[in-house]
Amino acid sequence: MIATTRSVFRPLVRLGLIPQILIGILAGVLLALFVPGVARDVALLGQLFIAALQAVAPILVFVLVAAAISAHQKGQPTHIRPVLVLYVVGTLCAALIAVAASFLFPTELALNAESVNGNPPGDIFNVLKDLLLNAVANPVTALMEANFIAILAWAIGLGLALRQASDTTRQALSDMSTAVTRIVTLVIRLAPIGIFGLVAGTLAESGIQTLLNYAQLLGVIVGCMVFVALVSNPLLVYIATRQNPYPLVFTCLRGSAITAFFTRSSAANIPVNLELCRRLKLDADTYSISIPLGATINMCGAAITITVITLATAHTLGISVDFPTALLLCVVSALAACGVSGVAGGSLMLIPMAASLFGIPTEVAMQAVAIGFVISVVQDSTETALNSSTDVLFTAAACQAQEGKRS
């Protein structure tokens, strides 16, 4: 009997995560349409998945960011500074574009949040006050209560302090980061089952209209990413090089974005990017540092995801967001996007931190994260493609700009 069961499910297990999520979504839709009573019962699977995400998200943010910062080596060549500037400016521009798109195309999500106990900020000064108070919270309490602002602040501080530590200590932190990543990977491997329960339960309660809301959310996110890839990033490259950027843009999209779309991991795409830089005959001392570093800190696609879903959550809850507060969200999204490479759906884990700026409880924010996983079949793949191809694009732009100055 067991052998027969294994033989039936073996082809399904061998499928990648994306096909499994697609099957889970389809199964959830069919169950909700034809057997809505059962669909409401299997919603428990989605609730368990959300609970697992809530449990793992705080430690994931803390360990990954601390490990990434502590691994930075002193005495790195200063000629990577132009690349870092492009990374920072590009990520901030992507977040700004996401804010503009969210205001132009406000999206509502299907959240189970009839009454919200959070305290929405009155203005930018209250946001800054809450941000500062949250940042100095006790680190143990921050981890227990999922205070992502404090978690990020303590992770950055610990990472900077550990730069002076021994190689053994930093290696231990790196090993801890790897271990946490494996746990997160295990949780995300359960995403097809969790999403099946979420889709079935949500559709049984809200109807097919929910899928249309997801389609609009996905359209805003992917539209922003396409705009960044074809307009914003080329403009930054032109400013840096004073040359037609599109031949380089399309070369990077062909050579990096396609593979990154399917691997869904900037870290896994590092060898591809290094080989592409070698074919472009870039400076080896520059790209050998900037490409691995970019896989960690250059996350314009993640900044878009965090910003759009956070603002969609705020709009759903009726929280008014003024433009200065939205600008602060851009900065927070850009900072939060660092350190989540190598984890499928890593940017989604940081939405609660951004949502906390608007007084949105973690329980509600994690529902938005779950919606993000529903659309992650396209969202996460497109996000990774943009992140990874931008690493090569900005590295090449910086190298060409330096060559132009020397000549």
Secondary structure, 3 states (H helix, E strand, C coil): CHHHHHHHHHHHHHCCHHHHHHHHHHHHHHHHHHCHHHHHHCHHHHHHHHHHHHHHHHHHHHHHHHHHHHCCCCCCCHHHHHHHHHHHHHHHHHHHHHHHHHHHCCCCCCCCCCCCCCCCCCCHHHHHHHHHHHHCCCHHHHHHHCCHHHHHHHHHHHHHHHHHCCHHHHHHHHHHHHHHHHHHHHHHHCHHHHHHHHHHHHHHHHCCHHHHHHHHHHHHHHHHHHHHHHHHHHHHHHHHHCCCCHHHHHHHHHHHHHHHHHHCCCCCCHHHHHHHHHHCCCCHHHHHHHHHHHHHHCCHHHHHHHHHHHHHHHHHCCCCCCHHHHHHHHHHHHHHCCCCCCCCCHHHHHHHHHHHHHCCCHHHHHHHHHHHHHCHHHHHHHHHHHHHHHHHHHHHHHHHHHHHHHC
